[in-house]
Amino acid sequence: MGDGRDGRRGWAVGHRTRRLPAGRQPYHRPVPAAIVLLLLALAALVIAVPVRRLVRDGRSLSTIVLYVVVLVALAVGVSELALARYLLPMLGVVYILPFITWRAGFDRLLGRRPAVRVSRVDRPAIEAARNVTPPQSGDAPDGDQSDGESADTQPGARSDTAE
């Protein structure tokens, strides 16, 4: 399985390993678990946006799971396979599919108008207008002059006319 020219086994079928000079180790730097968890949380957040749209549209659980599996498979394929130049556009199209309103878009293209549904709203009867004018009575509240003098003629009142 995967023997190189020098007889060493490779890590994959047909992969040839390369000899390192004596004393050198291959560069395999471990990724901290916090970064892996952060990347997984970010990926879940990115996937949650179209999934929420599918849920709000009333899609079945099996359709949503199938969508997530296809999206994850394409993402893994883009990052791991040599076919990334073909899979990356497919990943983009699959990601935006839930945001396309097919029926409304076709109706708009074909010139069809959407059906308008009108429902009656029961409104309460209009009440008669209320009289909000204060009643005219012989008793004047404090401060009002009932003998015919206006506030302008009181002593100490400010007058807008020039003297």
C-alpha positions, 0 to 999 in steps of 0.5 A: 500500500503506497510504497514509494520508490525508496520502499517506505510506506506512504500515508495514502495510496500512491503517495510517496514519502520523502526522506528527511535529513537525519535528526529532523522531524516533520512539521506537525504542529498541534492545533490548540483545542480552543481554536478547534472549538472556536472554528466549530462554533463559527462553522455552526453559526454560518450554517445556522443562517440558512438552516433558520430560513429553511425552518421558517419556510416550514421545511421538514426535518429530513430536508434540513438534515439533508441540506446540512449534510450536503453543505458539510460534505461540500465544505470538507471536499473543498478543504481536502480534495483536489476538486476544490475549483469545482466544489467551491462554486457548488458550495456557494450555490448550495449555501444561498439556495434557501434565500431564493424565493422561487415561486415569487421570482418566477411570478415576477419574471412571468408578469403574474401578480400575487394573489391579494387576500383582503379580510374585513376587520371589525371596527367598533362603532364611531362614538358621537363627538363629546363636548369638551367646552367648559360650561359658562357659569356666573361663578368665575374661578379665582383670578378671572374678572367677571366685571368686564375688565380684561387682564390687560387693564389690571394695574401691573399687567404688562402691555404690548402697546407702546406708552 
